[in-house]
Amino acid sequence: MRVTNQFLFDNFKNDHSDALKELNKLNTQVATGQKIQNSYDDSGIYSEVLRFDSQESELKSIKERVTTAKSFTDASDGALNDFTQTLRDFKTKLIQASNATLNSDNLKSIATELKEQKKHMISLSNSQLGGQYLFSGSSVNTKPIDVNGKYNGNSDSLMTLVGKGVETQKNIDGKSLFLGDEKSVKKTIQTNVRLTNQISDNSFEPLTAQNSIRDMVGDSDDDSTNDKSVHFFISGTKRDGEAFKDVVEIQAGAKIEDLLNKIKDNFGTDVNVELNENGNISIEDKKSGYSQIDFKMVGVQGITDPTETDLSSVTGDKIISFSKSNFERVDATIDESFQMDNFYFEKNGGLLKGNVPLIANGEFANDTTKLSEIMSVEGSMPDKTFEMKVTDIDGTDKNITLSLADPSTFLVDGTSYNIFNADESVTNKEDFTMGQLNNIISMTLSNKLPTSGTPAGFNSAIKDANAIVDVGINQNGNLEINDNSDNLSNIQFALYDLDANDFSNTSTPTLSFMSNNAVTTSKADLSFFDELDAIIASVENGVITLDSDSDNPRSIGIQNSISKLDVMNNHFNNAQAQIGIRSKSLDISLQKTSALEVNVANLKAQTTEVDMAETILKLNQVTLSYQAMLQTISKVNSLSLVNYMK
């Protein structure tokens, strides 16, 4: 092979170019510390860099979200900590109020302090972080608790992505917090009339289960032949919402224990029934958690007509009351014990409220709930008739009869109106909903009745009526009416089931809206701020325990309030524990994410960063080789015959 000058020149040029490229590469690596500067330098490394960049970006995003979420949980934990401390202080004041030696001025002073603590708890309930409310559920821009203690948020959870497909909840929603439940609590209801021994020298001596019915009614003579039996009219609701009614006749010589057993028989085996130390009948659900037990009873000794089945028409020698209220009766001439449900709604300005929670399938009713579901009707629903006594916004008294049949109608002062469904068909009793009942109430109270018997006339009247009078189910499940036209409203309203006082057919289900029933002293479901109001009222009125003769006969009293406050305290402690667990979980996620960030950064560094010592050594080697190459080429290019011969 012939080696020409051109061949040598080409080899030199190529070797020189390669050496310069390698030197430039190594110099750049030393200067930047990176193996490549451009994607085309090494596609394998570049692909790995892109993967690590994606992981770093994802981890950074997760870290930011987790950090934000942890700030949210920490703020919630702090607010709940202050809240539970205030609640403990509230209980301390309540225990002070239970001291029987305190006078009315002392109690009013304590009540004032309790009101201030309630305001502070409302303020804590409206705590914010970065302009977002902590306890509004997903409605973070909505103040959860208004000045009246009404909850305006929702029950949604706020979730934070802490990993691929892994989420953690960062909030405690206000609905579960303020309107939730303590599933370990058993519902207890009590009559508020203290049963005392009527033949004892001590008129305050409470009865026991071993006393006789004669002791209850005050039959003190020694002649048992003239004893008159007592008929007890009993109605109520079982745990699952099933209604019952019964008429029990008990001889005067029998023990009160026999009456308690009859009450228990109607409830079944699910309850304990006893006469407590204060002489009140106490009924406790054996099972903890949500329960619908309810109870009403009146006794009549020496009943005039044992065949009379309409309670409002019953007469006798003596009435034995077990529950009293300050509710306004529909018929003031009839003893309230005989009007179990015939009462006007409680009124506060333009706001009217019933006192019976309307429940279907374990949840509060809404506009779509059927009345048959609330009454727990099994099979075909019987025809039902409800009476309404109203005073409308103009001050006009009206009598309304609501007939649930096929079809359903309502009668206003002699004029009958059809009830229509959304599809303009006539409503049958099985399909009648709370929303339709609410519309009828709104129409009658606002004096906006249908001008025609057509669906269009019916719907037009509803639209006009709802703009004046709102009717719905409040957060406690009670029927609530609000006159938007006037705070000093004329409106009055009573709604009752005609079957409630009819004991001829004890299998007919009934539905109550406003009732002189037993007082609930303990329950699993909470309505926190409403219950605080009731507790404060107990202190203001000086009610120590259930007392039908007090200014507020349905107040549960300070003693029961202390027990109820323990349940509330436990509820909020559990909530704080939950948010603490979530905060800890987020903290662990944050630590894990930070560790992964370091790991990915290290792997990326191993992939992209040069080993500086090795690179400098290689640079020195390449530099020496390059210099040697230049010297060699220089000598070769300078060769001549003279130099060669030398």
VEXDREN-2710 file (C-alpha; in Angstrom, 1 decimal):
% VEXDREN-2710
k/r/px/py/pz
1/MET/0.0/0.0/0.0
2/ARG/1.3/3.3/-1.0
3/VAL/1.4/5.9/1.8
4/THR/1.1/9.3/0.2
5/ASN/1.2/12.8/1.8
6/GLN/-2.5/13.1/1.2
7/PHE/-3.2/9.9/3.2
8/LEU/-1.1/11.1/6.1
9/PHE/-2.8/14.5/6.0
10/ASP/-6.3/12.9/6.0
11/ASN/-5.4/10.7/9.0
12/PHE/-4.0/13.6/10.9
13/LYS/-7.0/15.7/10.2
14/ASN/-9.4/12.9/11.5
15/ASP/-7.3/12.1/14.5
16/HIS/-7.0/15.8/15.3
17/SER/-10.7/16.3/15.0
18/ASP/-11.5/13.3/17.2
19/ALA/-9.0/14.4/19.8
20/LEU/-10.4/17.9/19.9
21/LYS/-14.0/16.6/20.3
22/GLU/-13.0/14.4/23.2
23/LEU/-11.0/17.2/24.8
24/ASN/-14.0/19.6/24.3
25/LYS/-16.4/17.0/25.8
26/LEU/-14.2/16.3/28.8
27/ASN/-13.6/20.0/29.4
28/THR/-17.3/20.7/29.2
29/GLN/-18.0/17.8/31.6
30/VAL/-15.5/19.2/34.1
31/ALA/-16.9/22.7/33.8
32/THR/-20.6/21.6/34.1
33/GLY/-20.3/18.4/36.1
34/GLN/-22.8/16.8/33.6
35/LYS/-22.2/13.9/31.3
36/ILE/-24.3/15.3/28.5
37/GLN/-25.4/18.8/27.4
38/ASN/-27.8/18.0/24.7
39/SER/-30.3/15.2/24.0
40/TYR/-28.3/14.0/21.0
41/ASP/-25.2/13.6/23.1
42/ASP/-26.5/10.3/24.5
43/SER/-30.1/9.2/23.9
44/GLY/-30.0/6.6/26.7
45/ILE/-28.9/9.1/29.3
46/TYR/-31.3/11.7/28.0
47/SER/-34.2/9.3/28.2
48/GLU/-33.3/8.5/31.9
49/VAL/-33.1/12.2/32.6
50/LEU/-36.6/12.8/31.3
51/ARG/-37.9/9.9/33.5
52/PHE/-36.2/11.3/36.6
53/ASP/-37.4/14.8/35.8
54/SER/-41.0/13.5/35.6
55/GLN/-40.6/11.7/38.9
56/GLU/-39.1/14.8/40.5
57/SER/-42.0/17.0/39.2
58/GLU/-44.6/14.5/40.5
59/LEU/-42.9/14.2/43.9
60/LYS/-42.6/18.0/44.2
61/SER/-46.3/18.3/43.4
62/ILE/-47.2/15.7/46.0
63/LYS/-45.0/17.3/48.5
64/GLU/-46.7/20.7/48.0
65/ARG/-50.2/19.1/48.3
66/VAL/-49.3/17.1/51.4
67/THR/-47.7/20.2/53.0
68/THR/-50.8/22.2/52.3
69/ALA/-53.0/19.4/53.6
70/LYS/-51.0/19.0/56.7
71/SER/-51.3/22.7/57.4
72/PHE/-55.1/22.2/57.1
73/THR/-55.2/19.3/59.5
74/ASP/-52.9/21.0/61.9
75/ALA/-55.1/24.1/61.9
76/SER/-58.2/21.9/62.4
77/ASP/-56.5/20.1/65.2
78/GLY/-55.7/23.4/66.9
79/ALA/-59.2/24.7/66.5
80/LEU/-60.6/21.4/67.9
81/ASN/-58.2/21.5/70.8
82/ASP/-59.5/25.0/71.7
83/PHE/-63.0/23.8/71.2
84/THR/-62.8/20.9/73.5
85/GLN/-61.1/23.0/76.2
86/THR/-64.0/25.5/75.9
87/LEU/-66.4/22.6/76.2
88/ARG/-64.7/21.4/79.3
89/ASP/-65.0/24.9/80.8
90/PHE/-68.6/24.9/79.8
91/LYS/-69.2/21.7/81.7
92/THR/-67.4/23.1/84.8
93/LYS/-69.8/26.1/84.8
94/LEU/-72.7/23.7/84.3
95/ILE/-71.6/21.6/87.4
96/GLN/-71.5/24.9/89.4
97/ALA/-75.1/25.6/88.2
98/SER/-76.3/22.3/89.6
99/ASN/-75.6/23.5/93.1
100/ALA/-79.1/23.7/94.7
101/THR/-78.0/26.6/96.9
102/LEU/-77.6/29.0/94.0
103/ASN/-80.3/31.7/93.6
104/SER/-81.8/32.9/90.3
105/ASP/-79.3/35.8/90.0
106/ASN/-76.4/33.3/90.3
107/LEU/-77.9/31.1/87.7
108/LYS/-78.5/33.9/85.3
109/SER/-74.9/35.0/85.7
110/ILE/-73.7/31.5/84.9
111/ALA/-76.1/31.4/81.9
112/THR/-74.5/34.6/80.6
113/GLU/-71.0/33.1/80.8
114/LEU/-72.3/29.9/79.1
115/LYS/-73.7/32.1/76.2
116/GLU/-70.3/33.7/75.8
117/GLN/-68.6/30.3/75.7
118/LYS/-71.2/29.2/73.1
119/LYS/-70.3/32.3/71.0
120/HIS/-66.6/31.4/71.3
121/MET/-67.3/27.9/70.1
122/ILE/-69.2/29.3/67.1
123/SER/-66.2/31.4/66.4
124/LEU/-63.9/28.4/66.6
125/SER/-66.3/26.4/64.4
126/ASN/-65.8/29.1/61.7
127/SER/-62.0/28.9/61.8
128/GLN/-60.2/29.5/58.5
129/LEU/-56.8/28.8/56.9
130/GLY/-55.9/30.8/53.9
131/GLY/-59.4/32.1/53.5
132/GLN/-60.9/28.6/53.5
133/TYR/-63.2/27.4/56.3
134/LEU/-62.0/24.3/58.0
135/PHE/-65.3/22.7/58.9
136/SER/-67.5/23.4/55.9
137/GLY/-66.9/20.1/54.0
138/SER/-66.1/20.9/50.4
139/SER/-68.0/24.3/50.7
140/VAL/-64.8/25.9/51.9
141/ASN/-66.0/29.4/51.0
142/THR/-69.2/29.0/53.1
143/LYS/-69.2/30.0/56.8
144/PRO/-70.3/26.7/58.4
145/ILE/-72.1/28.0/61.5
146/ASP/-74.4/31.1/61.5
147/VAL/-75.2/33.2/64.6
148/ASN/-78.1/30.8/65.5
149/GLY/-75.9/27.7/65.4
150/LYS/-77.3/26.5/62.1
151/TYR/-74.9/24.5/59.9
152/ASN/-74.6/25.7/56.3
153/GLY/-71.8/23.5/55.0
154/ASN/-72.0/20.0/53.6
155/SER/-70.8/16.5/54.6
156/ASP/-68.1/16.1/51.8
157/SER/-64.6/14.9/52.5
158/LEU/-61.6/16.8/51.3
159/MET/-59.1/14.3/49.9
160/THR/-55.4/14.8/49.1
161/LEU/-53.4/12.6/46.7
162/VAL/-50.4/11.4/48.6
163/GLY/-49.2/8.9/46.1
164/LYS/-50.1/7.1/42.9
165/GLY/-53.8/6.2/43.4
166/VAL/-53.5/6.8/47.2
167/GLU/-55.6/9.5/48.9
168/THR/-55.9/10.7/52.5
169/GLN/-58.7/12.8/54.0
170/LYS/-57.5/16.1/55.4
171/ASN/-60.7/17.5/57.0
172/ILE/-63.5/16.8/59.5
173/ASP/-66.7/17.9/57.9
174/GLY/-69.0/20.1/60.1
175/LYS/-72.0/18.0/59.4
176/SER/-70.5/14.9/61.1
177/LEU/-68.9/17.2/63.7
178/PHE/-71.9/19.3/64.8
179/LEU/-74.8/17.1/63.6
180/GLY/-73.2/13.7/63.8
181/ASP/-73.7/10.9/66.2
182/GLU/-72.0/8.8/68.9
183/LYS/-72.9/5.3/68.0
184/SER/-72.0/4.0/71.5
185/VAL/-74.9/6.0/73.1
186/LYS/-78.3/4.5/73.9
187/LYS/-81.3/6.6/73.4
188/THR/-83.3/7.3/76.6
189/ILE/-86.7/9.1/76.8
190/GLN/-88.5/10.1/80.1
191/THR/-91.9/11.4/81.1
192/ASN/-91.5/14.8/82.8
193/VAL/-94.4/14.4/85.4
194/ARG/-93.0/13.1/88.6
195/LEU/-95.2/10.4/90.0
196/THR/-95.5/10.8/93.8
197/ASN/-97.2/8.7/96.4
198/GLN/-100.6/10.4/96.7
199/ILE/-101.5/8.7/100.0
200/SER/-98.2/9.3/101.7
201/ASP/-97.8/12.0/104.4
202/ASN/-94.8/13.2/102.3
203/SER/-96.4/14.6/99.2
204/PHE/-93.0/14.6/97.5
205/GLU/-92.2/10.9/98.0
206/PRO/-91.6/9.5/94.5
207/LEU/-93.3/6.3/93.5
208/THR/-91.5/3.1/92.9
209/ALA/-92.3/0.1/90.7
210/GLN/-93.5/-1.7/93.9
211/ASN/-96.1/0.9/94.8
212/SER/-99.7/0.2/93.7
213/ILE/-101.9/2.0/91.2
214/ARG/-103.9/3.1/94.3
215/ASP/-100.8/5.0/95.5
216/MET/-100.6/6.7/92.1
217/VAL/-104.2/7.9/92.0
218/GLY/-104.6/8.6/95.8
219/ASP/-107.2/6.0/96.7
220/SER/-106.4/6.0/100.5
221/ASP/-109.5/4.2/101.9
222/ASP/-109.3/0.7/103.1
223/ASP/-112.2/-0.6/101.1
224/SER/-110.9/-2.4/98.0
225/THR/-114.4/-3.1/96.8
226/ASN/-114.9/0.5/95.6
227/ASP/-111.6/0.6/93.8
228/LYS/-111.9/1.8/90.2
229/SER/-109.6/0.5/87.5
230/VAL/-107.4/2.8/85.4
231/HIS/-107.4/2.8/81.6
232/PHE/-104.0/3.8/80.2
233/PHE/-103.9/5.0/76.6
234/ILE/-100.5/4.3/75.2
235/SER/-98.9/5.2/71.9
236/GLY/-95.4/5.4/70.6
237/THR/-92.8/4.4/68.1
238/LYS/-90.4/1.5/68.2
239/ARG/-86.7/1.6/67.4
240/ASP/-87.2/1.2/63.7
241/GLY/-90.0/3.8/63.4
242/GLU/-93.0/1.4/63.6
243/ALA/-95.9/3.1/65.4
244/PHE/-98.1/1.4/68.0
245/LYS/-101.1/2.2/70.1
246/ASP/-102.7/0.3/73.0
247/VAL/-105.4/0.7/75.7
248/VAL/-104.5/-1.1/78.9
249/GLU/-106.9/-1.5/81.9
250/ILE/-105.1/-2.1/85.2
251/GLN/-106.9/-2.7/88.5
252/ALA/-106.1/-0.2/91.3
253/GLY/-104.6/-2.9/93.5
254/ALA/-102.0/-3.9/90.9
255/LYS/-98.4/-2.7/91.1
256/ILE/-97.0/0.0/89.0
257/GLU/-94.6/-2.6/87.8
258/ASP/-97.5/-4.2/85.9
259/LEU/-98.0/-1.0/84.0
260/LEU/-94.3/-0.8/83.2
261/ASN/-94.4/-4.3/81.9
262/LYS/-97.4/-3.4/79.6
263/ILE/-95.4/-0.5/78.2
264/LYS/-92.5/-2.7/77.6
265/ASP/-94.7/-5.3/75.8
266/ASN/-95.7/-2.7/73.3
267/PHE/-92.1/-1.8/72.5
268/GLY/-91.0/-5.4/72.4
269/THR/-87.8/-6.7/73.9
270/ASP/-85.7/-3.8/72.6
271/VAL/-86.1/-1.5/75.6
272/ASN/-85.7/-1.2/79.3
273/VAL/-88.6/0.4/81.1
274/GLU/-88.3/1.6/84.7
275/LEU/-89.5/4.2/87.2
276/ASN/-86.5/6.2/88.1
277/GLU/-85.5/7.7/91.5
278/ASN/-87.4/10.9/90.7
279/GLY/-90.6/9.2/89.8
280/ASN/-90.3/9.6/86.1
281/ILE/-90.9/6.7/83.6
282/SER/-87.7/6.1/81.8
283/ILE/-87.4/4.1/78.6
284/GLU/-84.0/3.1/77.3
285/ASP/-83.2/1.5/74.0
286/LYS/-81.1/-1.6/74.8
287/LYS/-79.1/-1.1/71.6
288/SER/-76.8/1.8/71.1
289/GLY/-76.8/4.0/68.1
290/TYR/-79.6/5.6/66.2
291/SER/-83.1/4.9/67.5
292/GLN/-86.7/6.3/66.9
293/ILE/-88.3/5.2/70.1
294/ASP/-91.0/7.6/71.3
295/PHE/-93.7/7.4/73.9
296/LYS/-97.0/9.1/75.0
297/MET/-99.5/8.0/77.6
298/VAL/-102.4/9.3/79.7
299/GLY/-104.4/7.4/82.3
300/VAL/-108.1/7.8/83.2
301/GLN/-109.5/6.3/86.4
302/GLY/-113.2/5.5/86.5
303/ILE/-113.7/6.0/82.8
304/THR/-117.3/6.9/82.0
305/ASP/-117.6/5.0/78.8
306/PRO/-115.1/2.1/78.4
307/THR/-116.2/1.8/74.7
308/GLU/-115.1/5.4/73.8
309/THR/-112.3/5.2/71.4
310/ASP/-111.7/8.9/70.6
311/LEU/-109.3/10.1/73.3
312/SER/-110.4/13.7/73.0
313/SER/-113.9/12.5/74.1
314/VAL/-112.9/10.3/77.0
315/THR/-114.1/11.3/80.5
316/GLY/-113.7/9.9/83.9
317/ASP/-113.1/10.5/87.6
318/LYS/-109.5/11.4/87.4
319/ILE/-106.8/12.1/84.7
320/ILE/-103.3/10.8/85.3
321/SER/-100.8/12.9/83.2
322/PHE/-97.3/11.7/82.4
323/SER/-96.1/14.4/80.1
324/LYS/-96.8/18.1/80.1
325/SER/-95.7/21.0/77.9
326/ASN/-96.3/24.6/77.4
327/PHE/-97.5/24.1/73.8
328/GLU/-100.6/26.0/72.7
329/ARG/-103.5/23.6/72.4
330/VAL/-105.7/23.5/69.4
331/ASP/-108.7/23.1/71.7
332/ALA/-108.0/24.9/75.0
333/THR/-111.1/23.3/76.6
334/ILE/-109.5/19.8/76.4
335/ASP/-106.8/18.7/78.8
336/GLU/-103.4/18.6/77.0
337/SER/-102.9/15.0/78.1
338/PHE/-105.8/14.1/75.8
339/GLN/-104.3/16.1/72.9
340/MET/-101.2/14.1/72.3
341/ASP/-100.5/15.8/68.9
342/ASN/-103.1/18.6/68.7
343/PHE/-100.8/21.5/69.3
344/TYR/-99.7/24.6/67.4
345/PHE/-96.1/24.7/66.2
346/GLU/-93.7/26.6/68.5
347/LYS/-93.4/30.2/67.2
348/ASN/-90.5/32.7/67.2
349/GLY/-91.4/35.7/65.2
350/GLY/-92.0/34.5/61.6
351/LEU/-90.5/31.1/62.3
352/LEU/-92.6/28.1/63.2
353/LYS/-91.2/24.7/64.2
354/GLY/-92.5/21.2/64.9
355/ASN/-90.8/19.1/67.6
356/VAL/-90.9/15.6/66.1
357/PRO/-88.1/14.5/63.8
358/LEU/-89.4/13.2/60.5
359/ILE/-87.4/10.1/59.6
360/ALA/-87.5/7.5/56.9
361/ASN/-85.1/4.6/56.4
362/GLY/-82.8/5.9/59.2
363/GLU/-82.4/9.4/57.7
364/PHE/-84.1/12.7/58.0
365/ALA/-86.9/13.2/55.5
366/ASN/-86.6/15.5/52.5
367/ASP/-88.9/16.8/49.8
368/THR/-88.9/13.5/47.9
369/THR/-89.6/11.4/51.0
370/LYS/-93.0/9.8/50.9
371/LEU/-95.3/10.0/54.0
372/SER/-95.8/6.3/53.8
373/GLU/-92.0/5.9/54.3
374/ILE/-92.0/8.1/57.3
375/MET/-94.9/6.1/58.8
376/SER/-93.1/2.8/58.1
377/VAL/-96.2/1.4/56.3
378/GLU/-95.8/-2.2/55.4
379/GLY/-97.8/-3.2/52.3
380/SER/-100.6/-1.0/51.0
381/MET/-101.0/2.4/52.7
382/PRO/-104.4/3.0/54.3
383/ASP/-106.4/6.1/53.6
384/LYS/-105.2/8.9/55.9
385/THR/-106.7/12.2/57.0
386/PHE/-104.8/15.1/58.5
387/GLU/-106.3/18.2/60.0
388/MET/-104.6/21.6/59.8
389/LYS/-105.6/24.7/61.9
390/VAL/-103.9/27.7/60.5
391/THR/-103.8/31.5/60.7
392/ASP/-102.5/32.8/57.4
393/ILE/-100.3/35.9/56.8
394/ASP/-103.4/38.1/56.7
395/GLY/-104.6/36.9/60.1
396/THR/-107.4/34.8/58.7
397/ASP/-108.2/31.5/60.4
398/LYS/-108.6/28.5/58.2
399/ASN/-109.5/24.8/58.6
400/ILE/-107.8/22.5/56.2
401/THR/-108.4/18.8/55.7
402/LEU/-105.8/16.8/53.9
403/SER/-107.1/13.5/52.5
404/LEU/-104.5/11.0/51.4
405/ALA/-106.5/8.7/49.2
406/ASP/-106.8/7.8/45.5
407/PRO/-106.7/10.6/44.4
408/SER/-105.4/12.8/47.2
409/THR/-107.0/16.2/47.9
410/PHE/-107.0/19.1/50.4
411/LEU/-110.1/20.9/51.5
412/VAL/-109.9/24.6/52.5
413/ASP/-113.0/26.0/54.2
414/GLY/-115.3/23.9/52.0
415/THR/-113.4/24.2/48.7
416/SER/-111.6/21.0/47.5
417/TYR/-108.4/21.1/45.5
418/ASN/-106.6/18.3/43.6
419/ILE/-103.0/17.6/44.3
420/PHE/-100.8/17.0/41.2
421/ASN/-97.5/15.3/40.6
422/ALA/-94.6/16.8/38.6
423/ASP/-95.9/15.0/35.5
424/GLU/-99.3/16.7/36.0
425/SER/-101.0/13.5/37.0
426/VAL/-103.2/13.4/40.1
427/THR/-101.4/12.2/43.2
428/ASN/-102.3/9.0/44.9
429/LYS/-101.8/8.3/48.6
430/GLU/-98.8/6.0/48.1
431/ASP/-96.9/8.7/46.1
432/PHE/-97.7/11.7/48.3
433/THR/-94.4/13.3/49.4
434/MET/-93.2/15.8/52.0
435/GLY/-92.5/18.2/49.2
436/GLN/-96.2/18.2/48.3
437/LEU/-97.2/18.6/51.9
438/ASN/-94.8/21.6/52.2
439/ASN/-96.3/23.2/49.1
440/ILE/-99.9/22.8/50.5
441/ILE/-98.8/24.4/53.8
442/SER/-97.1/27.2/52.0
443/MET/-100.2/27.8/49.8
444/THR/-102.7/27.9/52.7
445/LEU/-100.5/30.1/55.0
446/SER/-99.7/32.6/52.2
447/ASN/-103.3/32.7/51.0
448/LYS/-102.1/31.7/47.5
449/LEU/-104.5/28.9/46.6
450/PRO/-105.0/27.5/43.1
451/THR/-107.3/29.6/40.9
452/SER/-108.2/26.6/38.8
453/GLY/-108.3/22.8/39.2
454/THR/-105.7/22.3/36.6
455/PRO/-102.0/21.3/37.0
456/ALA/-101.0/24.8/35.7
457/GLY/-103.2/26.5/38.3
458/PHE/-101.8/24.3/41.0
459/ASN/-98.1/24.9/40.0
460/SER/-98.7/28.7/39.6
461/ALA/-100.1/28.8/43.2
462/ILE/-97.0/26.9/44.5
463/LYS/-94.6/29.4/42.8
464/ASP/-96.4/32.4/44.2
465/ALA/-96.7/30.8/47.7
466/ASN/-93.1/29.7/48.0
467/ALA/-92.0/33.3/47.4
468/ILE/-93.8/34.3/50.6
469/VAL/-93.7/31.3/53.0
470/ASP/-90.8/28.7/53.0
471/VAL/-91.6/25.3/54.3
472/GLY/-89.1/22.5/54.7
473/ILE/-87.2/20.1/56.9
474/ASN/-84.6/21.7/59.1
475/GLN/-81.2/20.2/60.2
476/ASN/-82.9/18.4/63.1
477/GLY/-85.5/16.7/60.9
478/ASN/-88.3/18.9/62.1
479/LEU/-90.9/20.5/59.9
480/GLU/-90.1/24.3/59.8
481/ILE/-92.1/27.2/58.4
482/ASN/-90.7/30.7/57.7
483/ASP/-92.8/33.7/56.9
484/ASN/-90.5/35.8/54.7
485/SER/-93.0/38.7/54.5
486/ASP/-93.0/39.7/58.2
487/ASN/-90.8/39.0/61.3
488/LEU/-93.9/39.8/63.4
489/SER/-95.9/37.3/61.5
490/ASN/-99.6/36.5/62.0
491/ILE/-99.2/32.9/61.0
492/GLN/-100.1/30.0/63.3
493/PHE/-100.0/26.4/62.3
494/ALA/-101.1/23.0/63.6
495/LEU/-101.0/19.7/61.8
496/TYR/-102.1/16.4/63.2
497/ASP/-103.2/12.9/62.2
498/LEU/-106.8/12.2/63.0
499/ASP/-105.9/8.6/63.8
500/ALA/-103.6/9.8/66.6
501/ASN/-106.4/10.1/69.1
502/ASP/-108.4/7.1/67.7
503/PHE/-107.7/4.0/69.7
504/SER/-110.4/1.9/68.0
505/ASN/-107.9/0.5/65.6
506/THR/-104.5/0.2/67.3
507/SER/-102.9/-1.2/64.1
508/THR/-103.4/2.0/62.1
509/PRO/-100.0/3.8/61.7
510/THR/-100.0/7.5/62.8
511/LEU/-97.7/10.4/62.0
512/SER/-96.8/13.2/64.4
513/PHE/-95.4/16.6/63.7
514/MET/-95.9/18.4/67.1
515/SER/-96.3/16.2/70.1
516/ASN/-96.6/16.3/73.9
517/ASN/-94.4/13.2/74.1
518/ALA/-91.7/11.9/76.4
519/VAL/-88.6/14.1/76.6
520/THR/-85.4/12.7/75.0
521/THR/-82.7/12.9/77.6
522/SER/-80.0/10.9/75.8
523/LYS/-79.5/10.0/72.1
524/ALA/-76.8/9.1/69.7
525/ASP/-77.5/11.8/67.1
526/LEU/-76.4/15.3/67.9
527/SER/-77.5/18.8/67.1
528/PHE/-74.8/20.5/69.0
529/PHE/-75.6/24.2/69.1
530/ASP/-79.4/23.5/69.5
531/GLU/-78.6/21.3/72.4
532/LEU/-76.3/23.9/73.9
533/ASP/-79.2/26.4/73.8
534/ALA/-81.5/23.9/75.6
535/ILE/-78.8/23.4/78.3
536/ILE/-78.3/27.2/78.8
537/ALA/-82.1/27.5/79.1
538/SER/-82.1/24.9/81.8
539/VAL/-79.6/27.0/83.8
540/GLU/-81.5/30.2/83.2
541/ASN/-84.8/28.6/84.4
542/GLY/-83.1/26.9/87.3
543/VAL/-84.3/23.4/86.2
544/ILE/-82.2/20.8/87.9
545/THR/-84.0/17.7/86.6
546/LEU/-87.1/17.0/84.6
547/ASP/-89.9/19.1/86.1
548/SER/-93.3/19.4/84.5
549/ASP/-94.2/22.4/86.8
550/SER/-91.2/24.5/85.7
551/ASP/-91.4/27.4/83.3
552/ASN/-90.0/25.1/80.6
553/PRO/-91.5/21.7/81.4
554/ARG/-89.7/20.0/78.5
555/SER/-86.3/21.1/79.7
556/ILE/-84.1/18.1/80.4
557/GLY/-82.6/19.9/83.4
558/ILE/-79.1/20.5/84.5
559/GLN/-78.4/17.0/85.7
560/ASN/-79.3/15.4/82.4
561/SER/-77.5/18.2/80.6
562/ILE/-74.2/17.2/82.4
563/SER/-74.6/13.6/81.1
564/LYS/-75.4/14.9/77.6
565/LEU/-72.4/17.2/77.7
566/ASP/-70.2/14.2/78.5
567/VAL/-71.4/12.6/75.3
568/MET/-70.7/15.7/73.3
569/ASN/-67.2/16.0/74.9
570/ASN/-66.5/12.4/73.9
571/HIS/-67.7/13.1/70.3
572/PHE/-65.4/16.1/69.9
573/ASN/-62.5/14.2/71.5
574/ASN/-63.0/11.4/69.0
575/ALA/-63.1/14.0/66.2
576/GLN/-59.8/15.5/67.4
577/ALA/-58.3/12.1/67.6
578/GLN/-59.3/11.4/64.0
579/ILE/-57.8/14.7/62.7
580/GLY/-54.7/13.9/64.7
581/ILE/-54.4/10.5/63.0
582/ARG/-54.9/12.2/59.6
583/SER/-52.2/14.8/60.4
584/LYS/-49.8/12.0/61.4
585/SER/-50.6/10.1/58.2
586/LEU/-49.8/13.2/56.2
587/ASP/-46.6/13.7/58.1
588/ILE/-45.5/10.2/57.3
589/SER/-46.4/10.8/53.6
590/LEU/-44.4/14.0/53.7
591/GLN/-41.4/12.2/55.1
592/LYS/-41.8/9.4/52.6
593/THR/-42.1/11.9/49.7
594/SER/-39.0/13.8/50.9
595/ALA/-37.0/10.5/51.1
596/LEU/-38.2/9.6/47.6
597/GLU/-37.1/13.0/46.3
598/VAL/-33.6/12.5/47.7
599/ASN/-33.5/9.0/46.2
600/VAL/-34.6/10.1/42.8
601/ALA/-32.2/13.1/42.9
602/ASN/-29.3/10.6/43.7
603/LEU/-30.3/8.3/40.9
604/LYS/-30.5/11.2/38.5
605/ALA/-27.1/12.4/39.7
606/GLN/-25.6/9.0/39.2
607/THR/-27.0/9.0/35.7
608/THR/-26.2/12.5/34.6
609/GLU/-23.3/13.8/36.8
610/VAL/-19.7/12.9/36.0
611/ASP/-17.1/11.4/38.4
612/MET/-15.0/14.5/38.6
613/ALA/-11.7/12.8/39.6
614/GLU/-12.1/10.2/36.9
615/THR/-13.0/12.8/34.3
616/ILE/-10.1/15.0/35.2
617/LEU/-7.7/12.0/35.1
618/LYS/-9.2/11.1/31.7
619/LEU/-8.9/14.7/30.5
620/ASN/-5.2/14.7/31.5
621/GLN/-4.7/11.5/29.7
622/VAL/-6.4/12.7/26.5
623/THR/-4.5/16.0/26.7
624/LEU/-1.2/14.2/26.9
625/SER/-2.2/11.9/24.0
626/TYR/-3.3/15.0/22.0
627/GLN/0.0/16.7/22.7
628/ALA/2.0/13.6/21.8
629/MET/0.0/13.3/18.6
630/LEU/0.8/16.9/17.7
631/GLN/4.5/16.3/18.4
632/THR/4.5/13.1/16.3
633/ILE/2.7/14.7/13.4
634/SER/5.0/17.7/13.6
635/LYS/8.1/15.5/13.3
636/VAL/6.6/13.5/10.5
637/ASN/5.7/16.6/8.5
638/SER/9.2/18.0/9.0
639/LEU/11.0/15.0/7.6
640/SER/13.6/15.6/4.8
641/LEU/16.5/13.6/3.3
642/VAL/18.9/15.6/5.4
643/ASN/16.9/15.1/8.5
644/TYR/16.3/11.5/7.6
645/MET/20.0/10.9/7.2
646/LYS/20.7/12.5/10.5
END
